[in-house]
Amino acid sequence: MATGAEIAFLDARRLAALLHARELSAVEVMTAFLARIERLNPIVNAIPTLRSRSELLADAAAADARLAAGEVVGPLHGLPFAIKDLSLTRGLRTTFGSRIYRDFVPTSDELYVARIKHAGGIVIGKTNTSEFGAGSQTFNALFGATRNPYDVAKTCGGSSGGAAVALACGLLPLADGTDLGGSLRNPASFCNVVGFRPSPGRVPRLRGHDDTLGVHGPMARNVEDVAMLLAVIAGPDPRDAASLPEPGAVFTPPLARDFRGARVAWSERLRRYPVERAVTAVCNGARPVFADLGCEIEDAEPDLAGVDEIFKTLRAASYAASLGGELTRHRELLKDTVVWNIERGLALAPADVERARAEKAALERRVDTFFERHEFLVLPVSQVAPFPLEIEWVREIEGEPMHTYIDWMATCYAITCTGLPAISVPVGFTPEGLPIGLQIVGRRGRDRDVLELAHAVELRTRSSSRRPPLAS
């Protein structure tokens, strides 16, 4: 019989197969993950809201009973799942990382959460996030900070930091996240897991306001497990007019492909952003992997002129639309950076937003022209390695000052503005043992291509197999 630690670190695909074959029971699986949560979560603070042990074991027993009765079950049947605390979960507290919502219990599920449940996933609780998802450092005044398991004195990134840490520590087999300016990619890089920002519309959403930048996406310890989850949560929904037409099943076949002759544009810093030397060294160390795969590599970047102002304008407009009322009612309960972002949005004229949208459309056209020659763009995920927990946001990179709390995330948010699918895949560690991820960007709508190349890179670097000492 597998030990609890062995169960917790099985690939999600293997774990699901064992459950379906009844070689492991959902009760055994739930017991194993709850034991690890009990031992490690007080240290890393990844899952601040957890349902009771008795409820979860009862849900697991019910899952076993359905399988024993011969019922048809979904691909996630019996797998424990904790949802990022920005997404609605019916009957389970959802705080958005804010004291304003400390006692809020939704009456409905986020669309993708309903799909996870329908596929047999057992929602056990919520993963920690930064307040309203603002900033790539997972801390909030309600639950505190989530710690990086590779060095608990460092940040795990964010805002999907609780999810990334839970995966790295074996507290969950799969996780979800959101990504506006890098919230799936940055914590994946900082925690040595995989985070995929799919194409906008790949995972449908019921938008409460006009957000053209944010997406929902999957996280896991390896690329194939990311594809497994994406197959469940992707696919069109008539309630989201922007949802893409392809079914989630396109991500089910094995991620096998010959990359000989694939044209890869390599960029150390998008020709414009400072990147720590340690990050550049690790990322460049992975360049021979692409050559070994047969890729044709060229140093090149798309024309991203105006991208910083585009992102900051549209982000601010989104914050004003979604949180402007909270500023009026609960200003004293909002962190300073959120207040700043909302106020910047409220100060925008409609013409400012329309101009940013027009410039974004023009940027997308230029980028598509670039991708006529190149199939992929490869660059660092984050401009810095994981930094001390007490630092709210990075003030300087390689001597260049960062003027706002989002400036140090530019290698992620610039890619957001292209509308292209992008993944963070582990490729190595700094001399201090801190994880570094590489960002692979694909052509418009070609999400599967990105997963296939990331999978091929992952098989050669084997970086994702290195677990944090804390989880051993």
C-alpha positions as semicolon CSV with decimal commas, in nm:
position;residue;x (nm);y (nm);z (nm)
1;M;0,000;0,000;0,000
2;A;0,128;0,348;-0,089
3;T;0,221;0,578;0,198
4;G;0,052;0,912;0,248
5;A;0,351;1,100;0,105
6;E;0,362;0,872;-0,199
7;I;-0,007;0,929;-0,263
8;A;0,028;1,305;-0,224
9;F;0,306;1,331;-0,482
10;L;0,160;1,099;-0,743
11;D;0,087;1,268;-1,073
12;A;-0,279;1,367;-1,080
13;R;-0,332;1,151;-1,390
14;R;-0,188;0,846;-1,212
15;L;-0,386;0,917;-0,898
16;A;-0,709;0,948;-1,096
17;A;-0,636;0,619;-1,274
18;L;-0,581;0,440;-0,943
19;L;-0,908;0,580;-0,808
20;H;-1,102;0,477;-1,118
21;A;-0,951;0,127;-1,099
22;R;-1,040;0,114;-0,727
23;E;-0,677;0,038;-0,642
24;L;-0,698;0,339;-0,412
25;S;-1,010;0,463;-0,241
26;A;-1,116;0,827;-0,226
27;V;-1,110;0,794;0,153
28;E;-0,745;0,684;0,145
29;V;-0,659;0,971;-0,086
30;M;-0,844;1,229;0,121
31;T;-0,684;1,098;0,441
32;A;-0,338;1,126;0,289
33;F;-0,385;1,485;0,175
34;L;-0,549;1,596;0,499
35;A;-0,256;1,454;0,696
36;R;-0,012;1,663;0,492
37;I;-0,229;1,972;0,524
38;E;-0,241;1,924;0,900
39;R;0,140;1,896;0,915
40;L;0,255;2,156;0,662
41;N;-0,019;2,414;0,621
42;P;0,050;2,578;0,961
43;I;0,403;2,646;0,829
44;V;0,327;2,771;0,477
45;N;-0,031;2,906;0,514
46;A;-0,145;2,792;0,169
47;I;-0,505;2,688;0,250
48;P;-0,662;2,934;0,498
49;T;-1,016;2,799;0,465
50;L;-1,062;2,422;0,506
51;R;-1,383;2,226;0,544
52;S;-1,415;1,989;0,840
53;R;-1,242;1,654;0,831
54;S;-1,569;1,469;0,893
55;E;-1,743;1,641;0,600
56;L;-1,455;1,569;0,365
57;L;-1,425;1,204;0,461
58;A;-1,801;1,169;0,416
59;D;-1,772;1,319;0,067
60;A;-1,486;1,081;-0,012
61;A;-1,687;0,782;0,113
62;A;-1,978;0,890;-0,106
63;A;-1,742;0,906;-0,405
64;D;-1,627;0,551;-0,332
65;A;-1,989;0,435;-0,306
66;R;-2,076;0,583;-0,647
67;L;-1,785;0,402;-0,807
68;A;-1,872;0,074;-0,631
69;A;-2,229;0,106;-0,760
70;G;-2,103;0,122;-1,116
71;E;-2,195;0,485;-1,176
72;V;-2,020;0,672;-1,455
73;V;-1,780;0,917;-1,291
74;G;-1,577;1,211;-1,417
75;P;-1,202;1,242;-1,480
76;L;-1,138;1,417;-1,145
77;H;-1,345;1,168;-0,944
78;G;-1,231;1,161;-0,582
79;L;-0,948;1,413;-0,621
80;P;-0,924;1,678;-0,345
81;F;-0,938;2,034;-0,478
82;A;-0,901;2,373;-0,311
83;I;-1,020;2,678;-0,506
84;K;-0,838;3,010;-0,521
85;D;-1,003;3,250;-0,279
86;L;-1,093;3,491;-0,560
87;S;-1,347;3,251;-0,710
88;L;-1,702;3,188;-0,592
89;T;-1,772;2,856;-0,418
90;R;-2,130;2,780;-0,324
91;G;-2,170;2,734;0,050
92;L;-1,799;2,785;0,119
93;R;-1,653;3,112;0,243
94;T;-1,497;3,328;-0,027
95;T;-1,308;3,632;0,101
96;F;-1,112;3,763;-0,201
97;G;-0,831;3,802;0,052
98;S;-1,017;4,098;0,204
99;R;-1,142;4,180;0,552
100;I;-1,450;4,326;0,381
101;Y;-1,559;3,974;0,285
102;R;-1,433;3,779;0,586
103;D;-1,776;3,617;0,635
104;F;-1,906;3,609;0,278
105;V;-2,055;3,274;0,170
106;P;-2,162;3,264;-0,198
107;T;-2,483;3,098;-0,313
108;S;-2,337;2,996;-0,651
109;D;-2,018;2,854;-0,799
110;E;-1,782;3,015;-1,046
111;L;-1,841;2,853;-1,384
112;Y;-1,515;2,658;-1,386
113;V;-1,568;2,551;-1,023
114;A;-1,898;2,392;-1,126
115;R;-1,710;2,205;-1,399
116;I;-1,453;2,077;-1,151
117;K;-1,730;1,950;-0,925
118;H;-1,916;1,794;-1,217
119;A;-1,593;1,611;-1,310
120;G;-1,582;1,458;-0,960
121;G;-1,340;1,689;-0,782
122;I;-1,405;1,726;-0,410
123;V;-1,368;2,090;-0,303
124;I;-1,195;2,089;0,035
125;G;-1,131;2,460;0,090
126;K;-0,977;2,778;-0,050
127;T;-0,617;2,869;-0,136
128;N;-0,468;3,197;-0,021
129;T;-0,437;3,503;-0,246
130;S;-0,329;3,862;-0,227
131;E;-0,606;4,111;-0,148
132;F;-0,839;4,114;-0,450
133;G;-0,556;3,949;-0,642
134;A;-0,354;4,272;-0,643
135;G;0,020;4,217;-0,666
136;S;0,246;3,917;-0,712
137;Q;0,306;3,871;-0,340
138;T;0,054;3,651;-0,157
139;F;-0,037;3,821;0,167
140;N;-0,346;3,989;0,307
141;A;-0,463;4,142;0,632
142;L;-0,716;3,864;0,688
143;F;-0,499;3,551;0,668
144;G;-0,142;3,677;0,650
145;A;0,133;3,571;0,410
146;T;0,188;3,243;0,231
147;R;0,549;3,123;0,252
148;N;0,770;2,979;-0,017
149;P;0,840;2,613;0,068
150;Y;1,190;2,632;-0,082
151;D;1,274;2,905;0,170
152;V;1,002;3,001;0,416
153;A;1,164;3,342;0,463
154;K;1,080;3,422;0,100
155;T;0,759;3,503;-0,085
156;C;0,584;3,244;-0,301
157;G;0,478;3,509;-0,552
158;G;0,116;3,566;-0,634
159;S;-0,160;3,616;-0,653
160;S;-0,221;3,242;-0,694
161;G;0,044;3,180;-0,430
162;G;-0,159;2,954;-0,205
163;A;-0,229;2,724;-0,499
164;A;0,138;2,709;-0,605
165;V;0,259;2,635;-0,252
166;A;-0,009;2,370;-0,195
167;L;0,107;2,192;-0,509
168;A;0,476;2,216;-0,422
169;C;0,414;2,075;-0,073
170;G;0,188;1,790;-0,186
171;L;-0,122;1,940;-0,022
172;L;-0,317;1,918;-0,350
173;P;-0,281;1,715;-0,671
174;L;-0,415;1,996;-0,892
175;A;-0,496;2,364;-0,846
176;D;-0,660;2,657;-1,019
177;G;-0,557;3,017;-1,049
178;T;-0,637;3,347;-1,213
179;D;-0,402;3,560;-1,421
180;L;-0,433;3,926;-1,504
181;G;-0,072;4,043;-1,485
182;G;0,103;3,714;-1,408
183;S;-0,087;3,562;-1,117
184;L;-0,069;3,208;-1,258
185;R;0,281;3,234;-1,400
186;N;0,471;3,420;-1,130
187;P;0,390;3,192;-0,832
188;A;0,447;2,887;-1,050
189;S;0,796;3,018;-1,126
190;F;0,865;3,099;-0,761
191;C;0,746;2,756;-0,639
192;N;0,877;2,517;-0,909
193;V;0,536;2,417;-1,041
194;V;0,355;2,476;-1,372
195;G;0,108;2,759;-1,427
196;F;-0,070;2,810;-1,758
197;R;-0,234;3,132;-1,873
198;P;-0,467;3,007;-2,149
199;S;-0,599;3,216;-2,433
200;P;-0,874;3,458;-2,326
201;G;-1,203;3,274;-2,369
202;R;-1,049;2,929;-2,336
203;V;-1,199;2,894;-1,987
204;P;-1,535;3,073;-1,996
205;R;-1,625;3,328;-1,732
206;L;-1,933;3,513;-1,619
207;R;-1,789;3,864;-1,605
208;G;-1,924;4,110;-1,354
209;H;-1,751;4,397;-1,539
210;D;-1,560;4,464;-1,859
211;D;-1,231;4,285;-1,791
212;T;-1,039;4,216;-2,111
213;L;-0,718;4,102;-1,941
214;G;-0,803;3,841;-1,674
215;V;-0,832;3,466;-1,729
216;H;-0,885;3,150;-1,524
217;G;-0,635;2,870;-1,572
218;P;-0,484;2,545;-1,440
219;M;-0,180;2,475;-1,221
220;A;-0,008;2,145;-1,142
221;R;0,331;1,990;-1,071
222;N;0,375;1,890;-1,435
223;V;0,247;1,991;-1,777
224;E;0,043;1,678;-1,849
225;D;-0,156;1,732;-1,529
226;V;-0,215;2,094;-1,634
227;A;-0,357;1,965;-1,962
228;M;-0,575;1,718;-1,771
229;L;-0,734;1,996;-1,569
230;L;-0,764;2,227;-1,868
231;A;-0,958;1,957;-2,050
232;V;-1,217;1,978;-1,770
233;I;-1,249;2,355;-1,731
234;A;-1,209;2,463;-2,097
235;G;-1,478;2,467;-2,363
236;P;-1,750;2,707;-2,473
237;D;-2,045;2,827;-2,268
238;P;-2,334;3,024;-2,417
239;R;-2,332;3,261;-2,120
240;D;-1,985;3,386;-2,220
241;A;-1,996;3,530;-2,571
242;A;-1,614;3,550;-2,573
243;S;-1,565;3,179;-2,501
244;L;-1,368;2,987;-2,763
245;P;-1,552;2,714;-2,959
246;E;-1,311;2,421;-2,918
247;P;-1,414;2,161;-2,658
248;G;-1,189;2,087;-2,362
249;A;-1,131;1,741;-2,509
250;V;-0,868;1,886;-2,746
251;F;-0,630;1,880;-2,448
252;T;-0,686;1,513;-2,364
253;P;-0,453;1,336;-2,616
254;P;-0,086;1,287;-2,514
255;L;0,133;1,595;-2,550
256;A;0,370;1,438;-2,806
257;R;0,520;1,634;-3,095
258;D;0,836;1,663;-3,306
259;F;0,981;2,014;-3,268
260;R;1,252;1,986;-3,531
261;G;1,244;2,306;-3,732
262;A;1,013;2,492;-3,495
263;R;1,110;2,860;-3,493
264;V;1,170;2,996;-3,142
265;A;1,232;3,364;-3,063
266;W;1,452;3,396;-2,754
267;S;1,441;3,709;-2,541
268;E;1,625;3,782;-2,218
269;R;1,422;4,091;-2,129
270;L;1,187;4,189;-2,415
271;R;1,446;4,455;-2,505
272;R;1,308;4,685;-2,235
273;Y;1,292;4,544;-1,881
274;P;1,564;4,482;-1,621
275;V;1,606;4,119;-1,512
276;E;1,820;3,993;-1,224
277;R;2,143;3,830;-1,339
278;A;2,061;3,512;-1,147
279;V;1,731;3,477;-1,334
280;T;1,896;3,539;-1,672
281;A;2,162;3,280;-1,595
282;V;1,912;3,006;-1,514
283;C;1,689;3,084;-1,813
284;N;1,982;3,098;-2,056
285;G;2,100;2,768;-1,912
286;A;1,787;2,612;-2,058
287;R;1,853;2,740;-2,411
288;P;2,045;2,426;-2,519
289;V;1,736;2,219;-2,437
290;F;1,549;2,387;-2,722
291;A;1,840;2,325;-2,957
292;D;1,843;1,959;-2,854
293;L;1,475;1,943;-2,946
294;G;1,565;2,062;-3,294
295;C;1,421;2,411;-3,259
296;E;1,563;2,695;-3,467
297;I;1,643;2,965;-3,210
298;E;1,681;3,334;-3,286
299;D;1,725;3,631;-3,053
300;A;1,415;3,839;-3,126
301;E;1,123;4,021;-2,966
302;P;0,792;4,153;-3,099
303;D;0,725;4,526;-3,114
304;L;0,561;4,598;-2,778
305;A;0,564;4,976;-2,802
306;G;0,316;5,131;-2,559
307;V;0,250;4,807;-2,372
308;D;0,316;4,949;-2,025
309;E;0,063;5,228;-2,053
310;I;-0,189;4,996;-2,221
311;F;-0,171;4,748;-1,935
312;K;-0,173;5,003;-1,657
313;T;-0,469;5,190;-1,807
314;L;-0,683;4,881;-1,868
315;R;-0,591;4,730;-1,532
316;A;-0,683;5,052;-1,351
317;A;-1,012;5,075;-1,540
318;S;-1,091;4,717;-1,439
319;Y;-1,015;4,787;-1,072
320;A;-1,231;5,098;-1,075
321;A;-1,521;4,907;-1,233
322;S;-1,503;4,613;-0,992
323;L;-1,392;4,781;-0,670
324;G;-1,493;5,146;-0,696
325;G;-1,787;5,085;-0,463
326;E;-1,562;4,919;-0,205
327;L;-1,342;5,229;-0,203
328;T;-1,643;5,441;-0,116
329;R;-1,777;5,206;0,152
330;H;-1,463;5,050;0,302
331;R;-1,158;5,258;0,215
332;E;-1,002;5,194;0,555
333;L;-1,010;4,817;0,494
334;L;-0,827;4,829;0,160
335;K;-0,449;4,807;0,127
336;D;-0,273;5,113;-0,012
337;T;-0,182;4,961;-0,347
338;V;-0,544;4,861;-0,414
339;V;-0,661;5,212;-0,324
340;W;-0,401;5,357;-0,561
341;N;-0,508;5,130;-0,845
342;I;-0,880;5,206;-0,798
343;E;-0,819;5,581;-0,778
344;R;-0,606;5,571;-1,091
345;G;-0,894;5,400;-1,268
346;L;-1,153;5,645;-1,142
347;A;-0,940;5,933;-1,273
348;L;-0,947;5,794;-1,628
349;A;-1,172;5,951;-1,890
350;P;-1,367;5,720;-2,122
351;A;-1,143;5,839;-2,405
352;D;-0,837;5,715;-2,214
353;V;-0,978;5,364;-2,193
354;E;-1,090;5,359;-2,557
355;R;-0,746;5,477;-2,666
356;A;-0,580;5,199;-2,463
357;R;-0,811;4,940;-2,621
358;A;-0,732;5,067;-2,968
359;E;-0,360;5,059;-2,893
360;K;-0,393;4,706;-2,757
361;A;-0,561;4,595;-3,078
362;A;-0,279;4,751;-3,281
363;L;-0,021;4,582;-3,057
364;E;-0,193;4,247;-3,111
365;R;-0,171;4,294;-3,488
366;R;0,201;4,370;-3,468
367;V;0,256;4,068;-3,247
368;D;0,064;3,842;-3,485
369;T;0,291;3,961;-3,767
370;F;0,593;3,868;-3,555
371;F;0,445;3,523;-3,494
372;E;0,410;3,462;-3,867
373;R;0,785;3,401;-3,861
374;H;0,818;3,261;-3,509
375;E;0,604;2,984;-3,362
376;F;0,709;3,051;-3,001
377;L;0,854;3,329;-2,789
378;V;1,062;3,224;-2,487
379;L;1,158;3,460;-2,204
380;P;1,185;3,475;-1,824
381;V;0,861;3,450;-1,628
382;S;0,969;3,687;-1,352
383;Q;1,235;3,957;-1,348
384;V;1,351;3,856;-1,001
385;A;1,402;3,543;-0,793
386;P;1,183;3,491;-0,484
387;F;1,249;3,778;-0,242
388;P;1,211;3,824;0,136
389;L;0,859;3,788;0,272
390;E;0,862;4,125;0,446
391;I;0,911;4,310;0,114
392;E;0,567;4,399;-0,021
393;W;0,693;4,467;-0,372
394;V;1,029;4,499;-0,546
395;R;1,166;4,855;-0,547
396;E;1,472;4,806;-0,770
397;I;1,605;4,557;-1,024
398;E;1,970;4,571;-1,133
399;G;1,988;4,936;-1,026
400;E;1,670;5,040;-1,210
401;P;1,393;5,175;-0,982
402;M;1,044;5,028;-0,987
403;H;0,795;5,311;-0,946
404;T;0,477;5,112;-0,874
405;Y;0,388;4,776;-0,721
406;I;0,330;4,622;-1,065
407;D;0,643;4,742;-1,247
408;W;0,849;4,438;-1,147
409;M;0,596;4,205;-1,313
410;A;0,641;4,352;-1,662
411;T;0,772;4,037;-1,832
412;C;0,439;3,880;-1,742
413;Y;0,198;4,169;-1,791
414;A;0,345;4,257;-2,131
415;I;0,254;3,907;-2,250
416;T;-0,095;3,948;-2,102
417;C;-0,152;4,242;-2,337
418;T;-0,072;4,029;-2,643
419;G;-0,368;3,799;-2,573
420;L;-0,147;3,496;-2,640
421;P;-0,132;3,172;-2,438
422;A;0,169;3,151;-2,205
423;I;0,305;2,900;-1,956
424;S;0,556;2,899;-1,673
425;V;0,758;2,576;-1,669
426;P;1,037;2,500;-1,415
427;V;1,388;2,502;-1,565
428;G;1,630;2,540;-1,274
429;F;1,740;2,696;-0,950
430;T;1,959;2,981;-0,834
431;P;2,277;2,898;-0,638
432;E;2,067;2,960;-0,324
433;G;1,823;2,688;-0,428
434;L;1,537;2,917;-0,533
435;P;1,321;2,803;-0,828
436;I;1,317;2,981;-1,163
437;G;1,058;2,928;-1,436
438;L;1,079;2,990;-1,808
439;Q;0,788;3,149;-1,996
440;I;0,682;2,995;-2,327
441;V;0,439;3,197;-2,540
442;G;0,253;3,057;-2,840
443;R;0,056;3,180;-3,137
444;R;-0,295;3,318;-3,094
445;G;-0,533;3,044;-2,986
446;R;-0,266;2,772;-3,007
447;D;-0,280;2,670;-2,642
448;R;-0,203;2,306;-2,710
449;D;0,119;2,396;-2,895
450;V;0,242;2,575;-2,582
451;L;0,162;2,276;-2,362
452;E;0,342;2,041;-2,602
453;L;0,663;2,244;-2,607
454;A;0,654;2,297;-2,230
455;H;0,610;1,922;-2,182
456;A;0,908;1,848;-2,407
457;V;1,124;2,097;-2,215
458;E;1,008;1,959;-1,881
459;L;1,107;1,604;-1,978
460;R;1,462;1,720;-2,048
461;T;1,530;1,956;-1,758
462;R;1,357;1,740;-1,492
463;S;1,355;2,051;-1,272
464;S;0,994;1,995;-1,168
465;S;1,088;1,670;-0,993
466;R;1,290;1,856;-0,727
467;R;1,074;1,892;-0,419
468;P;1,122;2,148;-0,141
469;P;1,302;2,015;0,167
470;L;1,001;2,115;0,373
471;A;0,783;1,864;0,187
472;S;1,016;1,566;0,228
